[in-house]
Amino acid sequence: RLVPAACAAPLPSCSLQDLIVDRFEGREMLGKGRHRRRMATPFGEEGRVGDQAVEKGAQLLRTFGIEVAAAGPAPDPAVLLSAAKAASGGAAWDGMRTQHSTVKLSAANLQGTVQRWSDIASGQSLLRYSIGPLTGAAGFDGKTVWTQDGADAAKPETTPAALELAANAAFRDRLAFWYPDRGRARIAYKERAEADGRKFDVVSIVPEGGRAFEFWISVDTRLIERLVEREAEVTRTEIYSDRRDVQGVKIPFHVRTTRGDPKFDEVVEVQKIAFNEPLTDVAFGPPAQVPEFTFPAGRASVDVDFEVFSGHAFVRVMLDG
């Protein structure tokens, strides 16, 4: 089943002081940087001995013409995310409450249209797609994660992977990586990485009830330019480009999603996106199941005339009158 992953989700965030409290758990146990505990030994403080050994090793390497860069503290993920918010619109994000997008999606030699509605305050979302011969919907009403294929009845998704990915999506829809009062998470700086000749600061985020995903923040632009997230069996990478101004914030109008094999990449091109439209007519919950048949009022059964021919029963049927 084809389920579009990237549909112009707002990519931004905010002050994360409350969110990053958990990243300091066990910092003394790890013994890194200025948080490392020094322990007395017969030869003096353990930290001082270690520091002297490192410096002597660096001096030895310099004698061979090898320069050693001084190790510094890891960047603060809160600072990186706040910079990403500032680079993509700053305070303009504060007033965003809803989002509605219409995009063109191309995947596996198929093309179609996807619409997505999200309530930024609650994290509820609804997605409807029509791609080639495939139609369907998916949603989250704050309690139930559900999908629907074509005209089939909607079904709840209850696997751990589906629930964790839905928690991640709701966290991002709420922009909780910028607004800590909207959702709890463990946030930590992971590494400096390179891709396509560019450098990124990678921030790892684990929302409450979700699973780890990564924001790749460009060292040059300070924008969130990639999302990396493990799905049920593969890792999905979304690459954002073609930023345009929409109501004061910068939105990527081109998203390429890859899961390793370029033949199956998905490409999203935003056709329309708007914030703060009323969502009063949007039902985020699963649609009510339409019965395949009904009996006349007050009846639990009916008599139907039929004919038998060559061992088969034939019933006369009339449509639309």
Buried (B, 14 or more C-beta within 10 A) or exposed (E): EBEBBBBBBBBBBBBBEEBBEBBEEEEEEEBEEEEBEBEEEEEEEBBEEEEEEEEEEBEEEEEEEEEEEEEEEBBBBBEBBBBBBBBBBBEBBEEBEBBBBBBBBBBEEEEBEBBBBBBBBBBBBBBBBEBEEBBBBBBBBEEBBBBBBEEEBBEEBEEEEBBBBBBBBBBBBBBBBBBBEBBBBBBBBBEEBEEEEBEBBBBBBBBEBBBBBBBBBBBEBBBBBBBBBBBEEEEBBBBBEEBEEBBBBBBBBBBBBBBEEEEEBBBBEBBEBEBEEEBEEBEBBBEEEEEEEEEEEEEEEEEEEEEEEEEEEEEEEEEEE
